[in-house]
C-alpha cells in the first residue's frame, strides 16, 4: 500500500484511465474526489486492444512511459495506479470482490472515449454490467466531441464553450483504496511483435508540457510556412499529436496556453511579433479540426470499416493488388518522395500532415488500393494514432466521402516544393544519395552513364516507378468521377454532409462542397 488508506465500509470510487493519462485537467478524477471517498485509479491492459491490427510495440512503449509518470504523480499525492490485465468485465468482477471489505464499488468515473470499434463494444458491455449491479458510471467529455449529437448545427459554438471552461486543477491529496496496486509490465511482457519504429517520441505529461512550451515560445514561429515540409516540419510542428492521442495533455490545456501566448504577443510592438500570430492562429484552427474529425467517428462508428459514402462501395474492393501494396509498405515504389516518407515513418512513427496525405493519395489513386488496408498499415506506424482523425482522413484522402475535394498529389511536385535540395529524400533513401538533383524526382530518367556515376542502377539498386504517373492518375480520375456522378452518390453526399459537414463554411460554398469539386491533381 501507498499513502493514506481507506477504512473498511466506506465504499470506493473507481477512476478508469484510458486515453487520458494525466492528472491535470482530468474531469473524471476531479469528480470522483468531490465525494470524499477513497479512489482506485485503474488502468487495464486489455488483450483485445493489444491484438488490434493498428497496435504497435512503439505505441505501447509510449503508453508505458506515460503510465509510469502517472503512477509517480498519484503516489506523490497519497494514492497509486492500480494496474490490471485482462478483459474489462473480468477485471471489474475481480476488482469488485477486492473492494467488498471496503464497502464495494460505489461508482465508476471515466472520460468519454471515441476509439476503435473494439473500445465502443467494450464500453457497451461494461455499461450493461454496471447497470445490472446498480453501480453508476459517470463519463465526462475531455475534448470538443459531443456524445449523441443530434445535429452539427451549433457544434462550433459548443466547442468554443467547452474549450474556454476553466482548467481542472490537479488534486493535491488522494485517499488510496485498500487494493493491490499491481505492477506495470515490461514492454517485452506484452507479447507484441518487434517494431520497425526505433526512434519514437517519449511519453508522459512532463514531455507534453515541455513540447508545448517549446512550440509556443521557440519553435512555432514558422509553423504556418514550414508545417508542410517533412524537413522543417519536424521542428516547426508542435509534435504534440501523440500526447493528445494518449491524453497526457488535454486539447483545452493546449488551446488556452496558445491563446495566452497570443495575448502576450499582441501586447508587443508589431515589429517584435514576427510571424507568430499567423502561425498560432493556424495551429489553433487545427485543434478545432482535431475534434471536428473525431466527431465523425463518434457519430458513425462504422466508418472504421465502411465507406462514409456508401455509393462508393465496390469502387476498389475487388481490385486490390497485393504486390503494389507490399511495395508501398516497404518504400520501394520508385517514387523517391513516397519511399522516403514511408521509410521515415517506419523508423520514427511520425510524419507531417501533408506527407501523410500524399501517402494515402498515392496509394488510393496511383496504386488503386482500398483505404482500409492502407489505413491499418499507417495506423500501426503512427505513434499518434487517433482513430477518429485517422479513419476520417484516410477516407477523405481516398475520395470516398463524397463531400471533399478529390486531391491527387504529385510525388514529383511534392519533392520539388517541399524538399527542393533533396535533403529529406537522400537521408531516407540512401541509394539515391549521389543522384544529381535534376534527376532526384525521377531517377529512372538517368541514362546509363549517369546511373553508373551515381552508383544507382535503376531496377537493381532502386526500382523503376511501379506505375506510370499520368496513366494512373487519368484512370483513377475516370473511375472516381464516374462513381461520384451517379444519383445514388449525390444523394449519399447530401446525407453525409448533413451528418458530418463543417458548419464553419459560408452557405454559398456548402452546396459546391457537397456536390464535389474539381480534382487538384498537382496539389
C-alpha positions in Angstrom: 0.0 0.0 0.0 1.0 3.6 -0.5 -0.2 6.8 1.1 -3.4 7.2 3.1 -5.7 4.2 3.0 -9.4 3.9 3.4 -11.1 2.4 6.4 -13.4 -0.6 5.8 -17.0 0.1 4.8 -16.7 3.5 3.3 -17.2 2.5 -0.4 -14.8 3.2 -3.2 -14.8 5.3 -6.3 -13.1 3.8 -9.4 -11.5 6.2 -11.8 -10.8 4.3 -15.0 -7.9 5.8 -17.0 -7.9 5.0 -20.7 -6.5 7.6 -23.2 -6.3 10.3 -20.6 -3.0 9.5 -18.9 -2.6 12.7 -16.8 -3.9 14.3 -13.5 -4.1 17.9 -14.8 -7.5 18.9 -16.3 -8.9 15.5 -15.6 -12.6 15.9 -15.0 -13.3 12.3 -14.1 -10.6 12.2 -11.3 -11.8 15.6 -10.0 -15.5 14.5 -9.9 -14.6 11.2 -8.0 -12.8 13.2 -5.3 -15.8 15.5 -4.7 -17.5 12.9 -2.5 -14.5 12.3 -0.3 -14.4 8.5 -0.9 -11.2 6.6 -1.4 -10.2 6.2 -5.0 -8.9 3.4 -7.2 -7.0 4.8 -10.1 -7.4 2.0 -12.6 -5.6 1.2 -15.8 -6.3 -2.1 -17.7 -4.1 -3.8 -20.2 -6.8 -5.3 -22.4 -5.8 -8.3 -24.7 -8.3 -7.0 -27.3 -6.5 -3.7 -27.6 -3.1 -5.2 -27.7 -4.2 -7.5 -30.5 -5.7 -4.8 -32.7 -4.1 -4.7 -36.2 -3.3 -1.0 -35.7 -1.4 -1.8 -32.4 2.3 -1.5 -32.4 5.0 -2.0 -29.8 6.2 1.6 -30.1 2.7 2.9 -29.2 2.7 0.8 -26.1 6.2 2.0 -25.2 4.8 5.5 -25.2 1.9 4.4 -23.1 4.1 2.6 -20.5 6.3 5.7 -20.1 3.1 7.8 -19.6 1.7 5.4 -17.1 4.9 5.3 -15.1 4.8 9.1 -14.8 1.1 9.0 -13.9 1.8 6.5 -11.2 4.5 8.7 -9.7 2.2 11.7 -9.8 -0.6 9.7 -7.9 1.9 8.4 -5.4 3.1 11.9 -4.6 -0.5 12.7 -3.6 -1.1 9.6 -1.5 -2.5 7.1 -4.0 -1.2 4.9 -6.7 -2.0 3.5 -10.1 -3.9 0.2 -9.9 -2.7 -1.9 -12.9 -4.7 -4.9 -14.1 -4.5 -7.3 -17.1 -7.5 -9.0 -18.8 -10.8 -8.4 -20.4 -12.7 -5.5 -18.9 -15.6 -7.5 -17.4 -13.2 -10.0 -15.7 -11.1 -7.1 -14.3 -14.2 -5.3 -12.9 -15.6 -8.5 -11.4 -12.3 -9.3 -9.6 -11.9 -5.6 -8.5 -15.5 -5.7 -7.2 -14.7 -8.7 -5.0 -11.5 -7.0 -3.8 -13.5 -3.9 -2.7 -16.2 -5.7 -0.8 -14.5 -5.3 2.5 -14.3 -1.5 1.9 -18.0 -1.1 1.1 -17.9 -2.1 -2.5 -17.6 -0.2 -5.7 -19.7 3.0 -5.2 -19.3 4.5 -8.7 -17.1 4.4 -11.8 -15.7 7.6 -13.4 -14.1 7.9 -16.8 -13.7 10.3 -19.7 -15.7 9.6 -22.8 -13.6 7.8 -25.4 -14.1 7.9 -29.2 -11.9 5.0 -30.2 -11.8 1.9 -32.3 -14.9 -0.3 -32.6 -13.4 -2.7 -30.1 -13.5 0.0 -27.4 -17.0 1.0 -28.4 -18.2 -2.5 -27.9 -16.3 -3.0 -24.7 -17.9 0.1 -23.2 -21.3 -1.2 -24.1 -20.6 -4.4 -22.3 -19.2 -2.7 -19.2 -22.1 -0.3 -19.1 -24.6 -3.2 -19.1 -22.6 -4.9 -16.4 -22.6 -1.9 -14.2 -26.3 -1.2 -14.7 -27.2 -4.8 -13.6 -25.4 -4.1 -10.3 -26.7 -0.7 -9.8 -23.3 0.9 -10.0 -23.4 4.4 -11.5 -21.0 5.1 -14.4 -20.2 8.8 -14.8 -18.5 9.8 -18.1 -17.1 13.3 -18.9 -16.1 14.9 -22.1 -12.4 15.6 -22.4 -12.4 17.5 -25.7 -14.9 19.1 -28.1 -16.6 15.9 -29.2 -20.3 15.7 -28.3 -21.8 12.3 -27.5 -25.2 11.5 -29.0 -25.0 14.7 -31.2 -28.3 15.3 -33.0 -27.1 17.9 -35.4 -23.8 19.5 -36.5 -25.5 22.9 -36.4 -24.1 24.8 -33.4 -21.2 22.3 -32.9 -18.5 25.0 -33.3 -20.2 27.2 -30.6 -20.3 24.2 -28.3 -16.6 23.5 -29.0 -15.7 27.1 -28.1 -17.7 27.0 -24.9 -16.0 23.8 -23.8 -12.5 25.0 -24.6 -13.0 28.1 -22.6 -14.1 26.5 -19.4 -11.6 26.7 -16.6 -9.0 24.0 -16.4 -9.5 21.4 -13.7 -6.6 21.6 -11.3 -4.6 18.5 -10.4 -5.6 17.1 -7.0 -3.4 17.9 -4.0 -4.3 14.9 -1.9 -5.8 11.5 -2.6 -7.0 8.7 -0.4 -6.0 5.3 -1.7 -8.3 2.3 -1.5 -7.0 -0.9 0.0 -6.3 -2.9 -3.1 -3.1 -4.3 -4.5 -1.6 -1.8 -6.9 -0.2 -4.4 -9.4 2.8 -3.6 -11.4 3.5 -2.0 -14.8 4.7 -4.7 -17.2 7.9 -4.6 -19.1 7.3 -3.9 -22.7 8.5 -7.3 -23.6 5.9 -8.9 -21.4 3.0 -7.5 -23.5 3.7 -10.1 -26.2 3.9 -7.7 -29.1 5.9 -8.4 -32.2 9.1 -6.4 -32.9 8.6 -2.9 -34.3 10.4 -1.0 -37.0 9.9 2.2 -35.0 13.1 2.7 -33.0 13.3 6.5 -32.8 9.9 7.5 -31.5 8.8 10.4 -29.2 8.8 9.9 -25.5 5.6 9.7 -23.5 4.4 11.4 -20.3 2.8 14.7 -19.3 6.1 16.4 -18.4 7.3 15.8 -22.0 4.0 17.2 -23.3 4.3 20.4 -21.3 7.9 20.7 -22.5 6.9 20.4 -26.1 4.1 22.8 -25.7 6.3 25.5 -24.1 9.0 25.0 -26.7 6.5 25.3 -29.6 4.8 28.4 -28.2 8.0 30.2 -27.3 10.7 28.9 -29.6 9.9 26.5 -32.4 6.5 27.6 -33.6 7.0 30.9 -35.3 7.4 29.4 -38.8 4.7 26.8 -38.2 2.3 28.2 -40.8 5.0 28.2 -43.5 7.0 25.2 -42.6 4.4 22.6 -41.5 4.1 21.1 -45.0 7.8 20.4 -45.2 8.9 16.9 -44.0 12.2 18.5 -43.1 11.3 21.8 -41.4 8.0 20.4 -40.0 10.0 18.1 -37.8 10.8 21.1 -35.6 8.2 23.7 -36.7 5.2 21.5 -35.9 4.1 21.2 -32.3 4.9 17.4 -32.1 2.0 17.2 -29.5 -0.1 14.7 -31.6 0.9 11.5 -29.7 0.3 13.3 -26.4 -3.2 14.4 -27.5 -3.9 10.9 -28.8 -3.0 9.3 -25.5 -4.2 12.1 -23.3 -1.0 13.1 -21.5 -2.3 16.6 -22.0 -5.7 17.9 -22.9 -6.8 19.8 -26.0 -8.2 22.5 -23.7 -4.9 22.9 -21.9 -3.1 23.4 -25.3 -5.6 25.9 -26.6 -5.7 28.0 -23.5 -1.9 28.1 -23.4 -1.8 29.1 -27.1 -4.3 31.9 -26.5 -2.4 33.2 -23.5 0.8 33.3 -25.6 -1.1 35.1 -28.4 -2.2 37.7 -25.9 1.4 38.2 -24.9 2.4 38.7 -28.5 -0.4 41.2 -29.2 0.9 43.3 -26.4 4.3 43.7 -28.2 5.0 46.2 -30.9 4.3 44.9 -34.3 7.9 44.8 -35.3 8.6 42.3 -32.5 5.8 39.9 -33.3 7.4 38.3 -36.3 5.1 35.7 -37.9 4.0 34.3 -34.6 0.4 35.3 -34.6 -0.4 33.8 -38.0 1.2 30.6 -37.0 -0.6 30.4 -33.7 -3.9 31.1 -35.4 -3.2 28.3 -37.9 -2.4 25.9 -35.2 -5.5 26.8 -33.2 -7.6 26.0 -36.3 -6.1 22.6 -36.3 -7.0 22.0 -32.7 -10.6 22.6 -33.8 -10.2 20.3 -36.8 -8.9 17.6 -34.4 -12.2 17.5 -32.6 -14.2 18.0 -35.8 -12.8 14.8 -37.3 -13.0 12.7 -34.2 -16.7 13.8 -34.0 -17.3 11.9 -37.3 -16.3 8.6 -35.8 -18.3 9.3 -32.7 -21.4 9.9 -34.8 -20.8 7.0 -37.1 -18.5 4.2 -35.7 -19.0 2.1 -38.8 -16.6 4.3 -40.8 -13.7 2.5 -39.3 -14.6 -0.3 -41.7 -17.1 1.0 -44.3 -17.1 3.9 -46.8 -18.6 7.1 -45.4 -20.4 7.4 -48.7 -22.0 4.0 -49.3 -22.4 4.8 -53.0 -18.6 4.2 -53.2 -18.9 0.6 -52.1 -17.2 -1.7 -54.6 -15.1 1.1 -56.1 -11.7 -0.5 -55.1 -12.6 -3.6 -53.1 -12.2 -6.1 -55.9 -9.0 -4.6 -57.5 -6.6 -4.9 -54.5 -3.1 -5.5 -55.8 -1.0 -7.2 -53.1 2.3 -6.7 -54.9 1.7 -2.9 -55.2 0.6 -2.8 -51.5 3.8 -4.5 -50.4 6.0 -2.2 -52.5 4.2 0.8 -50.9 4.6 -0.5 -47.4 8.3 -1.2 -47.9 9.1 2.1 -49.6 10.1 0.7 -52.9 7.6 2.2 -55.3 10.2 4.0 -57.5 8.8 7.4 -56.4 11.5 8.9 -54.2 9.3 11.2 -52.1 6.8 8.4 -51.4 9.5 5.9 -50.5 11.4 8.4 -48.3 8.2 9.2 -46.3 7.3 5.6 -45.8 10.8 4.8 -44.6 10.9 7.8 -42.3 7.5 6.7 -40.8 8.6 3.1 -40.3 11.6 4.3 -38.2 10.2 7.3 -36.3 6.4 6.8 -36.0 5.8 10.3 -37.2 5.3 12.3 -40.4 3.9 15.7 -41.0 0.4 16.0 -42.3 0.9 16.9 -45.9 3.2 13.9 -46.4 0.6 11.6 -44.7 -2.0 12.9 -47.2 0.4 12.3 -50.1 1.0 8.7 -49.0 -2.7 8.0 -48.8 -3.4 9.8 -52.1 -0.6 7.8 -53.9 -1.9 4.5 -52.5 -5.5 5.3 -53.4 -5.1 6.8 -56.8 -1.8 5.8 -58.3 -1.9 2.2 -56.9 -5.7 2.0 -56.7 -5.6 0.4 -53.2 -8.5 0.3 -50.8 -8.3 2.7 -47.9 -8.8 0.0 -45.2 -5.6 -1.9 -45.7 -3.7 1.3 -46.2 -5.2 2.8 -43.1 -4.3 -0.3 -40.9 -0.7 -0.1 -42.0 -0.4 3.6 -41.4 -2.3 3.4 -38.1 0.1 0.8 -36.8 3.0 3.0 -37.6 1.6 6.3 -36.2 2.6 6.6 -32.6 0.0 9.3 -32.5 -2.7 7.0 -33.9 -6.1 8.7 -33.2 -8.9 6.5 -34.6 -11.4 9.4 -35.2 -9.0 11.6 -37.1 -7.3 8.6 -38.8 -10.2 6.9 -40.4 -11.9 10.1 -41.4 -8.7 11.4 -43.1 -7.9 8.2 -44.8 -11.3 8.1 -46.4 -11.2 11.7 -47.3 -7.8 11.4 -49.0 -9.1 8.4 -50.9 -12.0 10.2 -52.3 -14.9 8.1 -50.8 -16.6 10.7 -48.7 -18.5 12.5 -51.5 -18.2 15.9 -49.8 -14.5 16.6 -50.1 -12.4 17.8 -53.0 -10.5 15.0 -54.7 -6.8 15.7 -54.2 -4.3 13.6 -56.2 -0.9 14.6 -55.1 2.1 14.5 -57.5 5.1 13.0 -55.7 7.4 14.7 -58.1 5.9 18.1 -57.4 5.9 17.5 -53.6 9.6 16.7 -53.8 10.4 19.9 -55.7 8.2 22.0 -53.4 8.9 20.5 -50.0 12.4 19.1 -50.4 14.0 21.3 -53.1 17.5 20.4 -52.1 16.7 16.7 -51.8 17.9 16.5 -48.2 15.0 14.5 -46.9 14.9 12.1 -49.8 18.7 11.4 -49.7 18.5 10.8 -45.9 15.8 8.2 -46.1 16.6 6.7 -49.5 20.4 6.4 -49.3 20.7 4.5 -52.5 19.8 7.9 -54.2 22.5 9.8 -52.2 24.6 10.5 -55.3 21.9 11.0 -57.8 22.1 14.5 -59.3 19.4 16.9 -58.1 17.9 17.3 -61.6 17.1 13.5 -61.6 16.2 13.1 -58.0 12.4 13.4 -58.5 12.5 10.9 -61.4 15.8 8.9 -61.1 14.6 6.4 -63.8 15.3 9.2 -66.3 19.0 8.9 -65.8 21.0 7.4 -68.7 23.4 4.5 -68.2 26.4 6.9 -67.6 24.5 8.9 -65.0 23.4 5.7 -63.2 27.0 4.5 -63.2 28.3 7.8 -61.9 25.6 7.9 -59.2 26.2 4.3 -58.1 22.5 3.7 -58.6 21.3 1.1 -61.1 17.5 1.6 -61.7 15.9 -1.8 -61.4 18.8 -3.1 -59.3 19.7 -0.6 -56.6 16.5 1.4 -56.8 13.2 0.3 -58.5 11.7 1.9 -61.6 8.3 3.5 -61.0 5.8 0.9 -60.1 3.1 2.7 -62.2 3.1 5.5 -64.7 2.0 8.7 -63.0 0.0 10.2 -65.9 -1.7 6.9 -66.9 -2.6 6.0 -63.3 -4.0 9.4 -62.4 -6.1 9.5 -65.6 -7.6 6.1 -64.9 -8.2 7.0 -61.2 -10.0 10.2 -62.1 -12.2 8.5 -64.6 -13.3 5.9 -62.1 -13.8 8.2 -59.2 -15.7 10.8 -61.1 -17.9 8.2 -62.7 -18.8 7.0 -59.3 -19.5 10.5 -57.9 -21.8 11.4 -60.8 -24.5 8.8 -60.1 -27.8 9.9 -58.5 -27.1 7.5 -55.6 -23.7 9.1 -54.9 -25.2 12.6 -55.0 -28.0 11.6 -52.6 -25.4 10.0 -50.3 -23.3 13.1 -50.4 -26.2 15.2 -49.2 -26.7 12.7 -46.3 -23.0 12.7 -45.4 -22.8 16.5 -45.4 -25.9 16.8 -43.2 -24.3 14.4 -40.7 -20.7 15.3 -40.9 -20.1 18.5 -42.8 -18.4 21.5 -41.2 -20.8 24.4 -40.4 -18.0 27.0 -40.3 -18.0 27.3 -44.1 -20.3 30.1 -45.6 -23.6 28.6 -47.0 -22.7 29.5 -50.6 -19.8 27.1 -50.5 -21.6 24.2 -48.8 -23.6 23.2 -51.8 -20.5 23.1 -54.0 -18.6 21.1 -51.4 -21.4 18.6 -51.1 -21.7 18.1 -54.8 -18.0 17.7 -55.2 -15.5 20.0 -56.9 -12.8 19.6 -59.5 -9.7 17.5 -58.7 -6.4 19.2 -57.8 -4.0 16.7 -59.4 -1.0 18.8 -58.7 -1.8 19.6 -55.1 
